[in-house]
């Protein structure tokens, strides 16, 4: 298990690239995602999320991913990004749908999720809390925990 509390931070690499990292309670990086954006075009893309420290419990891994999405959306909103998109493998589709509120469209064996940043961020903030816990809805959390456990 990772030391608590988990947090997320955005680290600007250049004018079009940011790494969003999840940190454990000691400040050690436990997960990361690279994002590309173009503020002038108002578009941003979330890359592939990776758990980089295998010691995290499945629930912690899920929370780390949720925290990174929330931080990436916060960062994008602060840069004037209006449209966002990402792709997810089939096993991660339940989590992507749950966080984004989007259905996703199949593209080459993966699902593409794209939408207006404001709507996606609003949904992400409503469907999770500041600690990265998903808010349980009537549909439950079916499929999300198992998917995160497969990330390596």
C-alpha positions as CSV (number, residue, x, y, z in Angstrom):
1,X,0.0,0.0,0.0
2,X,1.1,3.6,-0.7
3,X,1.3,6.0,2.2
4,X,-1.7,8.3,2.3
5,X,-3.0,10.8,1.4
6,X,-2.8,10.6,-2.4
7,X,-2.6,13.8,-4.4
8,X,-2.0,14.9,-8.0
9,X,0.1,17.6,-9.6
10,X,0.6,19.0,-13.1
11,X,4.2,19.5,-14.2
12,X,4.6,21.7,-17.3
13,X,7.3,20.2,-19.7
14,X,7.0,22.7,-22.5
15,X,4.4,25.0,-24.1
16,X,2.3,22.0,-25.4
17,X,3.0,19.2,-22.9
18,X,2.3,18.5,-19.3
19,X,2.8,15.5,-17.1
20,X,0.1,14.9,-14.5
21,X,1.4,12.7,-11.7
22,X,-0.2,11.0,-8.7
23,X,1.8,11.3,-5.5
24,X,1.7,9.2,-2.4
25,X,1.8,10.7,1.1
26,X,5.6,11.1,1.0
27,X,5.5,12.9,-2.3
28,X,6.8,9.9,-4.3
29,X,5.3,9.5,-7.8
30,X,3.0,6.4,-8.1
31,X,1.3,7.1,-11.4
32,X,1.6,9.4,-14.4
33,X,0.0,10.5,-17.6
34,X,1.4,12.8,-20.3
35,X,-1.0,15.3,-21.8
36,X,-0.7,17.3,-25.0
37,X,-2.5,20.5,-25.6
38,X,-2.7,23.6,-27.7
39,X,-4.1,26.6,-25.9
40,X,-4.5,28.6,-29.1
41,X,-6.6,25.9,-30.6
42,X,-8.4,25.2,-27.3
43,X,-7.8,21.4,-27.6
44,X,-6.2,18.9,-25.2
45,X,-5.5,15.2,-25.2
46,X,-5.0,12.9,-22.3
47,X,-2.4,10.2,-22.9
48,X,-2.1,6.7,-21.5
49,X,-2.3,6.6,-17.7
50,X,0.3,4.4,-16.1
51,X,0.7,3.1,-12.5
52,X,4.5,3.3,-11.9
53,X,4.6,1.9,-8.4
54,X,3.2,-1.6,-8.0
55,X,2.8,-1.4,-4.3
56,X,-0.5,0.4,-4.4
57,X,-3.7,-1.5,-3.5
58,X,-6.3,-1.7,-6.2
59,X,-8.5,0.9,-4.6
60,X,-5.5,3.3,-4.3
61,X,-4.7,2.7,-8.0
62,X,-8.2,3.6,-9.0
63,X,-8.1,6.8,-6.8
64,X,-4.7,7.8,-8.4
65,X,-6.2,7.6,-11.9
66,X,-9.2,9.6,-10.9
67,X,-7.1,12.2,-9.2
68,X,-4.9,12.5,-12.3
69,X,-8.0,13.0,-14.5
70,X,-9.3,15.7,-12.2
71,X,-6.0,17.5,-12.2
72,X,-5.6,17.3,-16.0
73,X,-9.0,18.8,-16.4
74,X,-8.2,21.5,-13.9
75,X,-5.0,22.3,-15.7
76,X,-6.7,22.4,-19.1
77,X,-9.5,24.7,-17.8
78,X,-6.8,27.1,-16.5
79,X,-5.2,27.2,-20.0
80,X,-8.4,27.9,-21.8
81,X,-8.8,24.4,-23.3
82,X,-12.3,23.9,-24.6
83,X,-12.2,20.4,-26.2
84,X,-10.6,17.3,-24.7
85,X,-10.2,13.7,-25.9
86,X,-8.6,10.5,-24.9
87,X,-8.6,6.8,-25.9
88,X,-9.1,3.8,-23.6
89,X,-8.7,0.1,-24.2
90,X,-11.9,-1.9,-23.7
91,X,-11.0,-3.0,-20.1
92,X,-10.8,0.7,-19.1
93,X,-14.0,1.7,-20.8
94,X,-16.2,1.5,-17.6
95,X,-13.8,3.8,-15.8
96,X,-13.5,6.3,-18.7
97,X,-17.3,6.4,-19.1
98,X,-17.8,6.8,-15.4
99,X,-15.4,9.7,-15.0
100,X,-16.1,11.5,-18.3
101,X,-19.9,11.0,-18.6
102,X,-19.3,10.2,-22.3
103,X,-20.2,7.0,-24.1
104,X,-17.1,6.7,-26.2
105,X,-16.9,5.6,-29.8
106,X,-14.9,2.5,-31.0
107,X,-11.8,3.3,-33.1
108,X,-9.5,0.4,-34.0
109,X,-10.2,-1.8,-30.9
110,X,-10.1,1.1,-28.5
111,X,-12.7,3.6,-27.4
112,X,-12.3,7.3,-28.1
113,X,-13.8,9.8,-25.7
114,X,-14.1,13.4,-26.8
115,X,-16.2,16.3,-25.6
116,X,-16.3,19.8,-24.2
117,X,-13.9,20.3,-21.3
118,X,-16.5,22.1,-19.2
119,X,-19.0,19.3,-19.4
120,X,-16.4,16.5,-18.9
121,X,-14.9,18.4,-15.9
122,X,-18.3,19.0,-14.3
123,X,-19.1,15.3,-14.6
124,X,-15.8,14.2,-13.2
125,X,-16.1,16.5,-10.2
126,X,-19.7,15.3,-9.6
127,X,-18.8,11.6,-10.0
128,X,-15.7,11.7,-7.6
129,X,-14.5,13.4,-4.5
130,X,-11.4,15.4,-3.8
131,X,-9.7,12.2,-2.5
132,X,-10.3,10.4,-5.9
133,X,-13.1,8.2,-4.6
134,X,-15.8,7.5,-7.1
135,X,-19.3,8.5,-5.9
136,X,-21.5,5.5,-5.8
137,X,-24.5,5.9,-8.1
138,X,-27.5,3.7,-8.8
139,X,-25.4,1.8,-11.4
140,X,-22.7,0.9,-8.9
141,X,-19.0,0.6,-9.7
142,X,-19.3,-2.4,-11.9
143,X,-16.1,-3.2,-13.8
144,X,-13.9,-0.4,-12.6
145,X,-11.9,-2.0,-9.8
146,X,-10.9,-5.0,-11.9
147,X,-9.8,-2.9,-14.8
148,X,-7.5,-0.8,-12.7
149,X,-5.9,-3.9,-11.2
150,X,-4.7,-4.8,-14.7
151,X,-2.8,-1.6,-15.3
152,X,1.0,-2.0,-15.2
